Amino acid sequence: MRTRDRASSASSDLRGGAQHGESGPSRPPPGGLTLKQRTTIRRAITYALFIAPAFLLFTMFIVYPMLSAMKFSFFNWNGLLQGDFVGIANFQTLFTRYPYNEQVWTALGHNAYFFVLTMVVQNGIGLALAVALDRGIRGRAFFRNAVFLPHLLPTVVVGFLWYLMLNPQFGVINQGLEATGLGWVARPWLGDPSTAFTTIAFVNAWSWIGFPMVIFLANLASIPDEYDEAAKVDGANSWQRFRYISLPLLVPSLTIVTVLTFIGNFNAFDLVYSMAGSEASPGGSTDVLGLLFYRIAFDSADPNAVGVGNALAVLMFFLVFGVSNVWLRMFKRKEIAY
Amino acid sequence: MRRFRVIHWFSFAIICLIAAACAPSEEVANDEGDSSGRGSVTVWSWRTEDVAGYEKIFETFTEETGIEVEFKAHVNTEYDTILETALKGGKGPDVMQLRAYGTLQQLVDGDYLVPLDGAIDRLEEFSDQALAGATGLKDGRVYGVPFAIQTLQVFYNKAIFSENDIEVPETYEDFTAAAEKLKGAGVTPIAAGGGDTWTLPILHSVVGAEVYGGDSFVDGILAGDQDFNSPEFVESVGAVEDLMPYLPEDPASVAYTDTQVMFTQEQAAMFIGGSWEAGYFSSTNPDLDFGTFAMPPRSGEEALVPWFTDGSYGVNSQSPNTDEAQQLVEWMASEEYGQLFVDELKQISPVPGVEFEDPILQEMVAAYEEANTPYLLLVYFRYGDPTGTDLIGADIQKMMLGDLGPQEVAASLEKGVSQWYEPGKLEEVTETQP
């Protein structure tokens, strides 16, 4: 707070000085600038030089591509040749041209289902594991690393490994089920439309579970022990201590995990692609917006693939950006200072 | 606070100045191009598996003309993007392998190709069928020398057939009887699946072309007298459904490579696919004794072999070496080249006058010459989005899962392609009969 006071008083000095310089002809500065103005400029140059490298990289590789994607979505394309400005025609194509008009809603529904399932399975179990590890299980470091380990594998490797394990003919999952007398449970997990997407969501949870766990663990470690001890003295049981002490203080990490999960699940592509292909096999039952984008942009015979593809990309960006922002604001209000 | 804001704006302005100074000017991007120097031609292709063969073939050309040929192959799935990007930047090879039909059209529209009809006399001797795949839709001009025709048929394992006392089937009844017998003997009758949906329109074409009536249906649909909801087309989709009992278990999830493995490892007796498989089958399992036959007809009329032009070689209109490039593609229309292509690459060359030594090629060509019909959905229904092949592929997969019936598959195809397809538009350019 003290810094801010100083800063605001300094800025009022500056304003006063500037006004003085304009109105008072008595002190003509050399080169038309007062000392303070020159200091400001010199500082600005210093700041600029510090910021420039990151700013340039950010602009070139993030802002520019995003803005051009937005621009591209408003034009008609012939292959890679930009044609006329067409307004929102590409967006209309997405919602009117069969089969996109049906696939876009199915895909969106799958993304939402993916998010809900991931929140419950991956983040729920991740939280439980974090709490268990935080309360001091023997071999804590081992378990933490073991759970985190799958997260170190590249997604395509995870997809490929599980694709092999789930293979109905020679995969180890069904063989294991049959060997243990659970043969009736065995099924073509990725071949049956009713199980395919849920299976992929579980594989995703398997590979990611270490991530929320580590974040929750860090958050739990930062909660002072006194609260927990005080609650214990007051006779709170294990569940009550979690529900009324740990959980409210976990809101910051819950926020981060929820928002990151949302972003990840709504932009999902790589794992689904590696396990179900761009056609969202079987029968479109694993379709997500990322796959639909891939099919439009890379697989379609439409010369205007760039236009329609970018239209979908822009919509996905605004969906993810908009919802994450709203969430961050909502959760911020629930945070408790201690 | 105020002062900081002032500094921020100053900083921002300075950064913008730096950024503007760093931005490349337009002229810099224009460099020399890939190929320069007289007497050499660059060729791009998507056939990474054929590099050695092509290099050997082009040696003959270099010996005869003194023009060096630099052959470069890009990964199949990336090829179209790489080529288009290069052409758009005013670069690219002098001679390029061109996809057929709808995909070719995009390059024609971009004015990237030199029309070859009139310039290469020998093109007139090529069949109209072969040229159709290299012809621009709007202007009817030929933009490439066709390099291969692919035919679609049934491959069968001769050893498994003779072990089970099965003759090559002549009628549809023979075919199902053979399949039943194989199934009873514990052999998968047909290695086919829907895991990769692009294989399904091929399956449909082999099994269904004769059922929908071949060329007469094709003519009808091009003229607008028929559509995909017509009973004969629905029946042709039903013909695929009828084969379901003879496919591997859970066919919708069986991938293309799984089916190749099943056939080459002799776990399945038949494989339904394109002529390009022959080379792969014999190189993967040299001991595999296999043959081919056209799908036996249901109607009692003749069996039909669906075909399509795989692609062609065309000349880059922006190339600095158009003369040499044209000389090369002209040579690629010669009998000498055609024969080298057949012998080295084991594919069906459309060049008139070539002879097929390989027994499998001979068999496929003989069946094709006897009676054929275009691979309808690829030849005519890839000029717009969504394509006929994509639609029927996704929907036959759903049919394999039991979610759709033949009627619905056909209706979805009609609904999808009718968004861009106008009857009468395609038939002028791509006549089915020579």
Interface residues (C-beta under 8 A of the other chain):
Chain A: R4 A7 S8 A10 S11 S12 L14 R15 T40 I41 R43 A44 I45 Y47 A48 I51 A52 F55 L56 T59 N78 G79 L80 L81 R97 Y98 P99 Y100 P168 Q169 P188 L190 G191 D192 P193 G277 E279 S281 P282 G283 G284 F298 D299 S300 A301 D302 P303 N304 A305
Chain B: M1 R2 R3 F4 V6 I7 H8 F10 S11 F12 I14 I15 I18 A19 C22 T81 E84 T85 K88 G102 T103 Q106 L107 D109 G110 G194 G195 D196 T197 E249 D250 A252 S253 R382 Y383 G384 D385 P386 T387 D390 L391 G393 A394 Q397 K398 L401 D403 S412 K415 G416 Q419
